[in-house]
Amino acid sequence: MKIINQYSFVLMAGVIWLGLAAFLLRDGVRTTDILALAALAAGLSLAFWLLRPGPSTLDENEQVMERIGAGKPVLLEFQSNF
């Protein structure tokens, strides 16, 4: 398993969240610290939901070639789970 893969965001978000929790809670638990950690967790969850890879909207090879030939920039992402 490579270190950088599709789960890297989840791992880094967890490390960041735990690091901030250790920093904020070193002097005891306060309401503002809990709210900050909850806001960070919500923000990281939203970022993951918005940035997660999904299935292609193009079904056929011809549709892909039409998009490429239309003169507009096209982002192609190749991914393998192996």
Steps between C-alpha positions, in 0.01 A plus 500: 500500500641836403501782753331749266174360362127576502493475881776756560251782564323298768827412672636855488169644622508262796858597585418871476188459712683299769786750504263791546308310767821434694598867468163642601427257782843519669369751757166328558168475323323825411186553299682709237754221449227244444324733254826557310562126473142440386528776239828353371348151481199638311723695261725202429196276446350752258830530313524123467141476378553773240840376379446125496542324167189379328394316190538659161204673342619389157397149403649450156840555344340718233368742764849538643649564157230764428586682821871492421441618143270787604795731568434534872737379772425147622630340819558128470563303816619142486459297817558144600421326827788255451 
